[in-house]
Amino acid sequence: MGNVGYRALLARALALAKAEVPCLHAMHVKADGSFGGLDELGAQADRETFAEGSVVLLAQLLGLLVVFIGGSLTLRLVCEMWPKFPPSDLDFGIGDKHEIPK
């Protein structure tokens, strides 16, 4: 996917999250793939709103990954990144009609 693809995916997830949590409008994706505008966001939002925005952004990112690479691979990536996270708590539509069976 590369750096450009990663940034595009992250930027799209952020755009979708901004529609749900307006305080995220201060944020943007920088050229290196990190987030800019976090200082402005911290000044505008309380902890609860910041936490909500973080959850919504992550949910949008995971949702996009499911669409592009499928539920099984997304689940595998999540388990790699967060090995202590119980995969039984996740439902990424594994076995959906667009995914190629093993």
C-alpha positions as CSV (number, residue, x, y, z in Angstrom):
1,M,0.0,0.0,0.0
2,G,2.9,2.3,0.7
3,N,3.1,5.6,2.5
4,V,0.8,7.5,0.1
5,G,-1.9,4.8,0.3
6,Y,-1.6,4.8,4.1
7,R,-2.0,8.6,4.3
8,A,-5.0,8.5,1.9
9,L,-6.7,5.8,4.0
10,L,-6.0,7.7,7.2
11,A,-7.1,11.0,5.7
12,R,-10.4,9.4,4.6
13,A,-11.0,7.9,8.0
14,L,-10.4,11.3,9.5
15,A,-12.8,12.9,7.1
16,L,-15.5,10.4,8.0
17,A,-14.8,10.9,11.7
18,K,-14.9,14.7,11.4
19,A,-18.6,14.3,10.3
20,E,-19.4,12.6,13.6
21,V,-17.1,14.5,16.0
22,P,-16.9,18.1,14.8
23,C,-13.9,19.0,17.1
24,L,-11.7,16.8,14.9
25,H,-11.8,19.5,12.3
26,A,-8.6,20.9,13.8
27,M,-6.8,17.7,12.8
28,H,-5.1,16.8,9.5
29,V,-2.8,14.1,8.2
30,K,0.8,15.3,7.7
31,A,3.0,14.1,4.9
32,D,4.8,11.6,7.1
33,G,1.5,10.0,8.1
34,S,1.3,11.5,11.6
35,F,-1.5,13.8,12.8
36,G,-1.2,17.6,12.8
37,G,-3.5,19.9,14.8
38,L,-3.4,17.9,18.0
39,D,-2.5,21.0,20.0
40,E,-5.5,22.9,18.6
41,L,-7.7,19.9,19.3
42,G,-6.4,19.7,22.9
43,A,-7.2,23.3,23.4
44,Q,-10.8,23.0,22.0
45,A,-11.9,19.6,23.4
46,D,-12.2,18.2,26.8
47,R,-10.9,14.7,27.6
48,E,-14.3,13.0,27.0
49,T,-14.7,14.6,23.6
50,F,-11.1,13.8,22.7
51,A,-11.6,10.2,23.7
52,E,-14.8,10.0,21.7
53,G,-13.0,11.4,18.6
54,S,-10.2,8.8,19.0
55,V,-12.7,6.0,19.2
56,V,-14.6,7.2,16.2
57,L,-11.4,7.7,14.1
58,L,-10.2,4.2,15.0
59,A,-13.6,2.8,14.1
60,Q,-13.6,4.5,10.7
61,L,-10.1,3.4,10.0
62,L,-10.9,-0.2,10.9
63,G,-14.1,0.0,8.8
64,L,-12.2,1.1,5.8
65,L,-9.7,-1.7,6.2
66,V,-12.5,-4.2,6.3
67,V,-13.9,-2.8,3.1
68,F,-10.5,-2.8,1.3
69,I,-8.8,-6.0,2.6
70,G,-11.6,-7.9,4.3
71,G,-12.6,-8.9,7.8
72,S,-10.2,-11.8,8.3
73,L,-7.1,-9.9,7.3
74,T,-8.2,-6.8,9.3
75,L,-8.7,-9.0,12.4
76,R,-5.3,-10.6,11.9
77,L,-3.7,-7.1,11.7
78,V,-5.5,-6.0,14.8
79,C,-4.4,-9.1,16.7
80,E,-0.8,-8.4,15.6
81,M,-0.9,-4.8,16.8
82,W,-2.8,-5.6,20.1
83,P,-2.0,-9.2,21.0
84,K,-3.8,-8.9,24.4
85,F,-7.0,-7.7,22.7
86,P,-9.6,-10.6,22.7
87,P,-10.5,-11.3,19.1
88,S,-13.8,-12.8,20.2
89,D,-14.9,-9.2,21.0
90,L,-14.6,-8.2,17.4
91,D,-16.9,-8.7,14.5
92,F,-15.5,-7.4,11.2
93,G,-17.9,-9.2,9.0
94,I,-15.6,-12.2,8.7
95,G,-16.8,-14.4,5.9
96,D,-18.6,-11.6,4.1
97,K,-19.6,-12.1,0.5
98,H,-16.7,-10.0,-0.9
99,E,-14.0,-12.0,0.8
100,I,-12.2,-14.8,-0.9
101,P,-12.6,-18.1,1.1
102,K,-9.4,-19.8,2.3
